[in-house]
Amino acid sequence: MAQAHPPTIEHQALERLTAMEAELAAVQRELEHTQRLTTIGTLAAGVAHEVNNLLTPALAYAQLAQNRPNDEDLQRKALDKAVCGIEATSLILRTVLGFSRADGETGAAAVAEVLQSAVDCLGRSITGGRVALIQEIEPSLEVAIGSLPLQQTLLNLLLNSCRALGQQGGQIAVSAGADDDGMATISVADNGPGIPAEIVERIFEPFVSHDTETPASGAPQSGAGLGLAVCRRAVEAAGGSIRADTTPGGGATFIVRLPLTHG
């Protein structure tokens, strides 16, 4: 009976490399999920305030209706307010809960729908009415990436713009359309202070933060500088690319390119 030969050095090295690659992939998945939770933490205070704004008028009308049970018009109005408030609250909470799911989603995403879900996550209180959001999206535009990673990318870019604009407010413009080369271009631009020149080339590296606001500004604060790194990985995994353009004092533009789906 032939004796088994001990593993060669090359075989041992290959096994160790394979194990290290598996561990790295697991760390990357956990990092992405952690970044999603960090983003939710940034949203939490705004979401709570938004829910309160939606439910307060419904409660007020319900209390009035309790005191005037014979007023049929008021009863109908109270029910309408309650239904509208609950439906709007449910939409925000469903969107945020969906955003916290583990990743791994692939497929196709309708850009206009995913952008709306990201805006629903933000709620009006995140921008505090200081930011004008302009949208120019081709209605039927569909890209070859999962809805959740695209939502995470757009939400992080919108949050970055909100932070850049701070208390003084400003404008965020989101546009998306199909190109002639089978790709789609999605642009998120703001008229804030722009990205500091010393970090613009490294903006997508982990732990590089470009916040220029302090907590006293009232703008949402970021986490550990992982958001854009996670965005780049999600976009590149789908065969796309992402880059940043900036003019000091003239705002920043993030440009995402993704493959189009083909029916």
C-alpha positions as CSV (number, residue, x, y, z in Angstrom):
1,M,0.0,0.0,0.0
2,A,1.4,3.3,-1.1
3,Q,2.3,5.8,1.6
4,A,0.7,9.3,1.4
5,H,3.3,11.9,0.8
6,P,3.3,15.0,3.1
7,P,2.0,18.2,1.5
8,T,4.5,20.1,-0.4
9,I,5.5,23.7,0.6
10,E,3.6,24.9,-2.5
11,H,0.5,23.0,-1.5
12,Q,0.6,24.3,2.0
13,A,1.1,27.9,0.8
14,L,-1.9,27.5,-1.6
15,E,-4.1,26.2,1.2
16,R,-3.1,29.1,3.5
17,L,-3.8,31.6,0.7
18,T,-7.2,30.1,0.0
19,A,-8.0,30.3,3.7
20,M,-6.8,34.0,3.9
21,E,-9.0,34.9,0.8
22,A,-12.0,33.4,2.5
23,E,-11.3,35.3,5.7
24,L,-10.8,38.5,3.8
25,A,-14.1,38.1,2.0
26,A,-15.9,37.5,5.3
27,V,-14.3,40.6,6.8
28,Q,-15.4,42.6,3.7
29,R,-19.0,41.4,4.1
30,E,-19.0,42.3,7.8
31,L,-17.5,45.7,7.1
32,E,-20.3,46.5,4.6
33,H,-23.0,45.4,7.0
34,T,-21.3,47.5,9.8
35,Q,-21.2,50.5,7.5
36,R,-24.9,50.1,6.8
37,L,-25.6,50.1,10.5
38,T,-23.4,53.2,11.0
39,T,-25.4,55.0,8.3
40,I,-28.7,54.0,10.1
41,G,-27.2,55.4,13.3
42,T,-26.7,58.7,11.5
43,L,-30.3,58.6,10.3
44,A,-31.8,57.6,13.6
45,A,-32.4,61.0,15.1
46,G,-33.8,62.4,11.9
47,V,-36.1,59.5,11.4
48,A,-37.4,59.7,14.9
49,H,-38.1,63.5,14.4
50,E,-39.8,62.7,11.1
51,V,-42.0,60.0,12.6
52,N,-43.0,62.4,15.3
53,N,-43.9,65.1,12.7
54,L,-46.1,62.6,10.9
55,L,-47.9,61.2,13.9
56,T,-48.5,64.4,15.9
57,P,-51.2,65.9,13.6
58,A,-52.9,62.5,13.4
59,L,-53.0,62.3,17.2
60,A,-54.3,65.8,17.5
61,Y,-57.2,65.1,15.0
62,A,-58.0,61.9,16.8
63,Q,-58.2,63.6,20.2
64,L,-60.5,66.3,18.7
65,A,-62.7,63.6,17.2
66,Q,-62.9,61.9,20.6
67,N,-64.3,65.1,22.1
68,R,-66.8,65.6,19.3
69,P,-68.1,62.2,18.4
70,N,-71.1,63.6,16.5
71,D,-69.1,65.6,14.1
72,E,-69.0,63.4,11.0
73,D,-66.8,65.7,9.0
74,L,-64.2,65.8,11.8
75,Q,-64.4,62.0,12.2
76,R,-63.6,61.5,8.5
77,K,-60.8,64.0,8.6
78,A,-59.3,62.4,11.7
79,L,-59.4,59.0,10.0
80,D,-57.8,60.4,6.8
81,K,-55.0,62.1,8.9
82,A,-54.4,58.8,10.8
83,V,-54.2,56.7,7.7
84,C,-51.8,59.2,5.9
85,G,-49.5,59.5,9.0
86,I,-49.4,55.7,9.5
87,E,-48.7,54.9,5.9
88,A,-45.9,57.5,5.6
89,T,-44.4,56.3,8.9
90,S,-44.6,52.7,7.7
91,L,-42.8,53.6,4.5
92,I,-39.9,55.2,6.3
93,L,-39.5,52.4,8.7
94,R,-39.8,49.7,6.0
95,T,-37.1,51.4,4.0
96,V,-34.7,51.8,6.9
97,L,-35.3,48.2,8.0
98,G,-34.7,46.9,4.5
99,F,-31.5,48.9,4.3
100,S,-30.1,47.1,7.4
101,R,-30.4,43.6,5.8
102,A,-27.3,41.6,5.0
103,D,-26.0,42.2,1.5
104,G,-25.2,39.8,-1.3
105,E,-28.0,40.9,-3.5
106,T,-27.4,40.9,-7.3
107,G,-29.6,41.6,-10.3
108,A,-31.2,44.7,-11.6
109,A,-32.3,48.0,-10.0
110,A,-34.6,50.7,-11.3
111,V,-32.7,53.9,-10.6
112,A,-35.7,56.2,-10.0
113,E,-37.3,53.8,-7.5
114,V,-34.0,53.2,-5.6
115,L,-33.3,56.9,-5.4
116,Q,-36.8,57.5,-4.0
117,S,-36.2,54.8,-1.4
118,A,-33.0,56.5,-0.4
119,V,-34.8,59.9,-0.1
120,D,-37.5,58.2,2.0
121,C,-34.8,56.9,4.3
122,L,-33.5,60.5,4.8
123,G,-36.8,62.1,5.7
124,R,-37.4,65.8,5.6
125,S,-35.8,66.4,9.0
126,I,-32.3,65.3,7.9
127,T,-32.1,68.3,5.6
128,G,-34.3,70.4,7.8
129,G,-35.8,72.1,4.8
130,R,-32.5,73.8,4.0
131,V,-31.6,71.7,1.0
132,A,-33.3,71.7,-2.4
133,L,-33.2,68.3,-4.1
134,I,-33.3,68.4,-7.8
135,Q,-33.8,65.1,-9.7
136,E,-33.4,64.4,-13.4
137,I,-33.7,60.6,-13.9
138,E,-34.7,58.7,-17.0
139,P,-37.9,57.0,-15.8
140,S,-37.1,53.6,-17.3
141,L,-33.4,53.5,-16.5
142,E,-32.4,50.1,-15.1
143,V,-28.8,49.1,-14.1
144,A,-27.2,45.8,-13.5
145,I,-26.7,46.0,-9.7
146,G,-28.8,44.9,-6.7
147,S,-31.3,47.4,-5.4
148,L,-29.8,47.3,-1.9
149,P,-26.1,48.1,-2.8
150,L,-27.4,50.8,-5.2
151,Q,-29.5,52.2,-2.4
152,Q,-26.6,52.2,0.0
153,T,-24.4,54.0,-2.5
154,L,-27.0,56.7,-3.2
155,L,-27.8,57.1,0.4
156,N,-24.2,57.6,1.4
157,L,-23.7,60.1,-1.4
158,L,-26.8,62.1,-0.4
159,L,-25.7,62.1,3.3
160,N,-22.2,63.3,2.3
161,S,-23.8,66.2,0.4
162,C,-26.1,67.0,3.4
163,R,-23.0,67.1,5.7
164,A,-21.1,69.3,3.2
165,L,-24.0,71.8,3.0
166,G,-24.5,72.0,6.8
167,Q,-26.7,74.6,8.4
168,Q,-26.4,77.1,5.6
169,G,-28.1,74.7,3.2
170,G,-27.9,74.7,-0.6
171,Q,-28.7,72.4,-3.5
172,I,-28.2,68.7,-4.3
173,A,-28.8,67.7,-7.9
174,V,-29.1,64.0,-8.9
175,S,-29.2,63.0,-12.6
176,A,-29.1,59.7,-14.3
177,G,-29.2,58.6,-17.9
178,A,-28.1,55.9,-20.4
179,D,-24.9,56.3,-22.4
180,D,-24.2,55.0,-25.9
181,D,-21.6,52.5,-24.6
182,G,-24.1,50.3,-22.7
183,M,-23.4,52.1,-19.4
184,A,-25.5,54.4,-17.2
185,T,-24.1,57.6,-15.6
186,I,-25.5,58.7,-12.2
187,S,-24.4,62.0,-10.9
188,V,-24.8,63.4,-7.3
189,A,-23.7,67.0,-7.1
190,D,-23.9,69.7,-4.4
191,N,-22.9,73.3,-4.2
192,G,-21.1,73.0,-0.8
193,P,-17.5,73.8,-0.1
194,G,-16.1,70.9,-2.1
195,I,-13.6,68.2,-1.1
196,P,-10.2,69.4,0.4
197,A,-7.5,69.1,-2.2
198,E,-5.2,67.1,0.0
199,I,-7.6,64.1,0.2
200,V,-9.6,64.2,-3.1
201,E,-7.3,61.6,-4.6
202,R,-7.8,59.3,-1.6
203,I,-11.4,59.9,-1.0
204,F,-12.5,56.3,-1.7
205,E,-9.8,54.8,0.6
206,P,-11.0,53.3,3.9
207,F,-10.8,55.7,7.0
208,V,-10.4,58.8,4.9
209,S,-13.0,61.3,6.0
210,H,-13.8,64.6,4.2
211,D,-16.1,66.1,6.7
212,T,-15.7,69.9,7.1
213,E,-18.5,70.4,9.6
214,T,-18.4,70.2,13.4
215,P,-21.2,68.8,15.5
216,A,-22.3,72.3,16.4
217,S,-23.1,72.9,12.7
218,G,-26.2,70.7,13.0
219,A,-25.1,68.6,10.0
220,P,-25.2,64.8,10.4
221,Q,-21.8,63.5,11.2
222,S,-20.1,60.5,9.5
223,G,-18.7,57.3,11.0
224,A,-15.2,56.1,10.5
225,G,-14.7,57.1,6.9
226,L,-15.8,53.8,5.4
227,G,-18.9,54.9,3.5
228,L,-17.3,55.8,0.2
229,A,-14.9,52.8,0.3
230,V,-17.9,50.5,0.7
231,C,-19.7,52.4,-2.2
232,R,-16.7,51.8,-4.5
233,R,-16.5,48.1,-3.7
234,A,-20.3,47.7,-4.4
235,V,-20.1,49.6,-7.7
236,E,-16.9,47.9,-8.9
237,A,-18.3,44.5,-8.0
238,A,-21.1,45.2,-10.5
239,G,-18.7,46.1,-13.2
240,G,-18.9,49.9,-12.7
241,S,-16.8,52.8,-11.5
242,I,-17.1,55.8,-9.2
243,R,-15.1,59.0,-9.1
244,A,-15.2,62.4,-7.4
245,D,-14.8,65.8,-9.0
246,T,-14.5,68.9,-6.9
247,T,-13.9,72.7,-7.2
248,P,-12.9,74.3,-3.9
249,G,-15.7,76.5,-2.8
250,G,-17.8,75.3,-5.7
251,G,-19.1,72.0,-4.6
252,A,-18.5,68.3,-5.2
253,T,-19.8,65.9,-7.8
254,F,-19.8,62.1,-7.4
255,I,-20.1,60.2,-10.7
256,V,-21.2,56.6,-10.7
257,R,-21.1,54.5,-13.9
258,L,-22.9,51.1,-14.0
259,P,-23.7,48.6,-16.7
260,L,-27.2,48.8,-18.2
261,T,-29.5,45.8,-18.0
262,H,-30.5,44.3,-21.3
263,G,-33.9,42.7,-21.6
